[in-house]
């Protein structure tokens, strides 16, 4: 959102909010609104100014919506110029490739990559679940290097790729505890015990 759009948005919001507050505390009455509207209708120049202001506000809202839609579409793909035209790659395709690449490591139990593209370059966030027998600093550096090298070779990127690792869970091996049954507590199993008289 540009400066002018933000300024219009702030002014309209304060004006509308202020008017609603004044109406709610009975500071402005319906008679005063009628007198303001009749004054506007009697002055043609004021009507033109208010109409142009309303049109400007509507156009600014439409432009802001178009810019936000275009920005969200740009952020969902990576685009570059090929020898015969433009090539765009979906960020979800890049995320799937990273997941398949990293699940080959036996230390990882789950991987959820999230890739964003901006003017600064590519940012990758890896949300991972580790097994307990992992040297975390060495392993995270290893997967960061593997993902960075793969993305640079696959996409032909020369700028640095930022890779952030978030460890969501560390799994420990489950120890199986043998539960004692009521028969084991009572001693050896005697056949037909329930039929004793």
C-alpha positions in Angstrom: 0.0 0.0 0.0 1.4 3.4 -1.0 1.7 6.5 1.1 -1.3 8.2 -0.6 -3.5 5.1 -0.3 -2.6 4.7 3.4 -3.3 8.4 4.0 -6.8 8.2 2.3 -7.5 5.0 4.3 -6.6 6.6 7.6 -8.6 9.8 7.0 -11.7 7.9 5.9 -11.4 5.5 8.8 -11.0 8.3 11.4 -13.9 10.3 9.8 -16.3 7.3 9.7 -15.3 6.1 13.2 -15.6 9.6 14.6 -19.1 10.1 13.1 -20.3 6.8 14.4 -19.0 7.6 17.9 -20.8 11.0 17.8 -24.0 9.4 16.7 -23.8 6.7 19.5 -23.4 9.3 22.2 -26.3 11.5 20.8 -23.9 14.4 20.0 -25.2 14.5 16.4 -28.9 14.5 15.8 -30.8 13.6 12.6 -31.8 17.2 12.2 -28.2 18.2 11.9 -27.6 15.6 9.2 -30.6 16.9 7.3 -29.3 20.4 7.4 -25.8 19.3 6.3 -27.3 17.4 3.3 -29.5 20.2 2.3 -26.5 22.6 2.4 -24.5 20.2 0.2 -27.4 19.9 -2.3 -27.8 23.7 -2.6 -24.1 24.3 -3.4 -23.2 22.7 -6.8 -19.4 23.2 -6.3 -19.5 21.4 -3.0 -21.5 18.5 -4.6 -18.8 18.2 -7.3 -16.0 18.2 -4.8 -17.7 15.5 -2.6 -18.5 13.4 -5.7 -14.9 13.5 -6.9 -13.7 12.7 -3.4 -16.0 9.7 -3.2 -14.8 8.5 -6.7 -11.2 8.9 -5.6 -11.8 6.8 -2.5 -13.5 4.0 -4.5 -10.7 4.0 -7.1 -8.0 3.9 -4.4 -9.8 0.9 -2.8 -9.9 -0.9 -6.1 -6.2 -0.2 -6.8 -5.2 -1.5 -3.3 -7.2 -4.7 -3.9 -5.6 -5.2 -7.3 -2.1 -4.6 -5.9 -2.6 -7.0 -3.0 -3.9 -9.8 -5.4 -1.0 -9.3 -7.8 1.5 -9.4 -4.9 0.1 -12.6 -3.6 0.2 -14.2 -7.0 3.9 -13.0 -7.5 4.8 -14.5 -4.1 3.4 -18.0 -5.0 5.8 -18.5 -7.9 9.5 -18.0 -8.8 9.9 -16.6 -12.3 13.0 -16.1 -14.5 13.7 -15.6 -18.2 14.6 -18.6 -20.2 16.2 -18.7 -23.6 12.7 -18.9 -25.3 10.6 -17.0 -22.8 9.6 -16.7 -19.2 9.6 -19.7 -16.8 7.7 -19.8 -13.6 7.9 -22.4 -10.9 5.3 -22.9 -8.2 6.6 -22.6 -4.6 4.5 -25.6 -3.6 6.5 -27.7 -6.2 9.8 -26.5 -4.6 8.4 -27.4 -1.1 7.5 -30.9 -2.3 11.0 -31.4 -3.7 12.6 -30.2 -0.5 10.4 -32.6 1.5 11.3 -35.6 -0.6 15.0 -34.6 -0.5 15.1 -34.4 3.3 13.0 -37.4 4.2 15.9 -39.5 2.8 17.8 -38.7 6.1 17.0 -41.3 8.7 17.4 -38.7 11.5 14.3 -36.9 10.3 10.8 -38.2 11.2 8.8 -35.4 9.5 9.5 -32.3 7.4 7.3 -29.4 6.6 9.1 -26.9 4.3 7.7 -23.4 3.7 9.2 -21.4 0.8 8.6 -17.6 0.3 10.0 -15.5 -2.5 10.6 -11.8 -2.2 12.9 -9.1 -3.7 15.6 -10.1 -1.2 15.6 -13.6 -2.5 14.4 -17.0 -1.5 13.6 -17.8 2.2 13.1 -21.4 3.2 11.7 -22.4 6.6 12.1 -26.1 7.6 9.8 -27.3 10.4 11.3 -30.7 11.3 10.8 -33.6 13.8 14.1 -35.2 14.8 15.0 -38.5 16.4 16.7 -38.2 19.8 20.1 -39.6 18.6 21.1 -36.6 16.5 23.8 -34.0 17.0 21.6 -31.0 16.3 24.1 -28.3 15.3 25.9 -30.7 12.9 22.7 -32.1 11.4 21.0 -28.8 10.9 24.1 -27.3 9.2 24.2 -30.4 7.0 20.5 -30.2 5.8 20.9 -26.4 5.3 23.8 -27.0 3.0 22.1 -29.8 1.1 18.9 -27.8 0.6 20.8 -24.6 -0.4 23.0 -26.5 -2.9 20.0 -28.4 -4.4 18.0 -25.2 -4.9 20.9 -23.3 -6.4 21.7 -26.0 -8.9 18.0 -26.7 -9.7 16.8 -23.1 -10.0 20.1 -21.5 -11.2 20.0 -19.0 -8.4 23.1 -17.1 -7.7 21.9 -15.1 -4.7 22.1 -16.5 -1.2 19.2 -18.6 0.0 18.2 -18.1 3.6 17.3 -21.4 5.3 15.8 -21.3 8.7 15.3 -24.6 10.7 12.6 -24.9 13.4 12.7 -28.1 15.4 9.2 -28.8 16.4 9.7 -32.1 18.3 12.5 -34.5 19.3 11.3 -38.1 19.4 12.7 -40.5 22.0 12.6 -44.3 21.5 9.7 -45.8 23.3 10.7 -48.3 26.1 8.3 -51.2 26.3 7.4 -51.9 29.8 5.9 -55.4 30.4 2.7 -55.0 32.3 2.0 -57.6 34.9 -1.4 -59.3 34.6 -3.4 -60.3 37.6 -2.6 -64.0 36.9 1.2 -63.2 37.2 0.7 -61.5 40.5 -1.1 -64.5 42.0 1.7 -67.0 41.2 1.7 -70.0 38.8 -1.3 -70.6 36.6 -3.4 -73.4 38.0 -5.9 -75.0 35.6 -9.6 -74.9 36.5 -8.9 -72.4 39.4 -12.2 -70.7 38.9 -14.0 -73.9 39.5 -12.7 -74.5 43.1 -15.4 -75.0 45.7 
